[in-house]
Amino acid sequence: MQTTTTTPILRIIRYLIFLVVFNAFFFLLAREFTTSVWISYGFVHFAYFMLLATGQLVKAGKSESVFTYPLYYISSVYFVVALITGIIFIWVVPIWADPEAYRASLLVQLSFAGIYGILLVTHMLANEWTADAEKERQVHISFIKDASAKMKGLLETVSDKEVRKKVERVYDALYSSPVKSHPELATTEDRILRSIRTLESAIAAGDKDEIVSLAGSLEAAINERNRQLKTHN
């Protein structure tokens, strides 16, 4: 769906509604503007701005929507708690408390903010780990996927039956290989990709002996890669 030019303006208005309403109630109904009142006023705004900024704390990835929900939930709960606590210290406590008794307001709000910070950072770290693992998995999958696609394309250009059989064995070995990989296999996998490019040149040149030789080496390298993978799992 195409975004109209008015959409950003509407979003800004939506975000400002709470601030306008809260500040109107604050300045019209607050009985005293003591230190404890201003502390709660500040923490309510902090919680609201953190809720708005939560979307920017999510690491982009295939599972971005999955990462976003827990962070929004944590920020939403903290905002509600900070708001309720703020209302108590702004409109209820000043009725009977010492106007300068700001310590209780500060300690309570800091406690909630601290708990929120711990939960938020913990989930952000978990999201970072998951996103990195997902990215690494995609790299591993792309190796088999790209190499298999390349070999399939080469296979379609070969007409000689003997040569085609050799190239087909390489393709089958790649296609049936596990997509999972390991950092220790990076050199082997890079060598396989370079050998495929060399095989492509040999096929283009029509060098049958070179094609047969390279196909045999490639098949052995793929089998070695799969063997090494088993030792790392």
C-alpha positions, 0 to 999 in steps of 0.5 A, spaced: 500 500 500 502 506 497 504 511 503 501 518 502 504 525 504 500 526 510 501 519 513 508 522 517 504 528 519 498 523 522 503 519 525 506 525 529 499 527 531 498 521 534 504 521 538 503 528 540 496 526 543 498 523 549 503 529 551 498 534 550 493 531 554 498 529 559 501 536 560 494 539 560 492 535 566 499 536 569 499 543 569 492 544 570 491 539 576 497 539 579 497 542 586 504 543 588 510 543 583 515 540 588 521 536 586 518 529 587 513 531 582 518 534 577 521 527 578 515 523 576 514 528 570 520 526 567 520 519 568 513 519 565 516 522 559 522 518 559 518 512 559 513 514 553 519 516 549 522 509 550 516 506 548 516 510 541 523 509 540 523 501 541 522 500 534 529 503 533 532 498 537 530 492 533 536 489 529 534 488 522 533 481 519 528 476 517 525 475 524 524 483 525 517 482 527 518 477 532 524 481 535 520 487 535 514 484 539 517 482 546 521 489 546 514 493 545 511 489 550 516 490 555 516 498 553 509 498 554 508 495 561 514 499 563 510 506 560 504 504 564 507 502 570 511 509 570 505 513 568 501 510 574 507 511 579 507 518 576 500 519 577 500 517 584 506 522 586 504 527 582 496 528 584 496 523 590 502 524 594 503 531 595 496 532 598 499 529 605 507 528 604 512 533 605 513 537 599 521 536 599 520 528 600 523 527 593 527 521 595 521 516 595 519 518 588 526 518 585 527 511 588 521 508 586 522 511 579 529 509 578 527 502 581 522 501 575 527 504 570 532 499 572 528 493 572 526 495 565 533 497 563 535 490 565 529 486 561 530 491 555 538 490 554 537 482 556 532 481 550 536 486 545 542 481 546 538 475 545 535 478 539 542 480 537 545 473 538 538 470 534 539 475 528 547 473 527 545 466 528 540 467 522 545 471 518 550 465 519 545 460 517 543 464 511 550 464 509 551 457 510 545 455 506 547 460 500 553 456 499 550 450 497 544 453 494 549 458 489 553 452 488 548 447 486 545 452 482 551 454 478 553 446 477 545 445 474 547 451 469 553 448 467 550 441 467 545 444 462 551 446 457 554 439 457 552 434 451 558 429 451 555 423 455 561 421 459 562 428 461 555 430 463 555 424 467 561 426 471 558 433 472 552 430 474 555 426 479 558 433 482 551 436 482 548 430 485 554 431 491 552 438 492 545 438 492 545 432 497 550 436 501 548 438 508 546 446 508 549 447 515 556 449 515 562 451 520 567 456 520 572 451 519 570 449 513 570 456 510 577 455 506 574 448 503 568 451 501 571 457 498 576 452 494 570 448 491 567 455 489 573 457 485 574 450 482 566 451 479 569 457 476 575 453 473 570 448 471 566 453 467 572 455 463 574 448 462 567 447 459 566 453 455 573 451 452 571 444 450 577 441 454 574 434 455 580 431 459 580 438 464 573 437 465 573 430 467 579 431 471 576 438 475 569 434 476 573 428 479 577 433 484 570 437 485 566 431 487 572 429 492 572 436 495 565 436 496 565 429 500 571 431 504 567 438 506 561 433 508 566 429 512 569 435 515 562 437 517 561 431 521 567 431 525 565 439 527 558 437 529 
